[in-house]
Amino acid sequence: MKEATGELNMTVITVVAIAAVAAFFYAFLWPAIQSGLSRNTCTNSGGTYNGQTKCCTYADGTTECEDDETE
């Protein structure tokens, strides 16, 4: 019975550790990755990216923001 309890404890520790790593990734790393992708996509399309407003302005005067639903 002690061996089964030990395996259960290791399973719980593993699940908690995976959840902690996933939460760290989602909270801290993913926003930086997403912002970098948006900036690179904008500049590769010939636009100027504004990080504060999260908008891309093109040479023809059109502006596209991340919050816009239209694509």
C-alpha positions in Angstrom: 0.0 0.0 0.0 2.9 2.3 0.7 4.2 1.9 -2.8 0.9 2.8 -4.3 0.7 6.0 -2.1 4.2 6.9 -3.2 3.3 6.6 -6.9 0.2 8.7 -6.4 2.2 11.4 -4.7 4.7 11.5 -7.6 1.8 11.7 -10.0 0.3 14.6 -8.2 3.7 16.4 -8.0 4.2 15.8 -11.8 0.7 17.2 -12.6 1.3 20.3 -10.4 4.7 20.9 -11.9 3.3 20.7 -15.5 0.5 23.1 -14.6 3.0 25.5 -13.1 5.2 25.5 -16.2 2.1 25.9 -18.4 0.8 28.8 -16.3 4.3 30.5 -16.4 4.4 30.1 -20.2 0.9 31.5 -20.7 1.3 34.4 -18.3 4.8 35.6 -19.1 6.2 34.1 -22.3 3.2 34.0 -24.6 2.4 37.7 -24.6 6.0 38.5 -25.6 5.9 35.9 -28.4 2.5 37.2 -29.7 3.8 40.8 -29.6 6.9 39.8 -31.5 4.9 38.0 -34.2 2.6 40.9 -34.7 5.5 43.3 -34.9 7.4 41.1 -37.4 4.3 40.5 -39.5 3.6 44.3 -39.7 7.2 45.3 -40.6 7.5 42.4 -43.2 4.3 43.7 -44.8 5.8 47.2 -45.2 4.1 48.8 -42.2 5.1 50.6 -39.0 4.2 48.8 -35.8 3.2 50.9 -32.7 3.6 48.7 -29.6 1.6 50.9 -27.3 -1.6 50.9 -29.4 -0.8 47.5 -31.0 -1.6 48.9 -34.4 0.1 48.6 -37.8 0.1 51.6 -40.1 0.8 51.1 -43.8 2.2 53.5 -46.3 -1.2 54.0 -47.9 -2.6 55.3 -44.6 -4.6 52.3 -43.6 -4.3 51.1 -40.0 -4.8 47.6 -38.7 -5.0 46.9 -35.0 -4.9 43.6 -33.1 -8.2 44.2 -31.4 -10.0 44.6 -34.8 -12.3 41.8 -35.7 -12.1 42.5 -39.5 -9.4 40.9 -41.5 
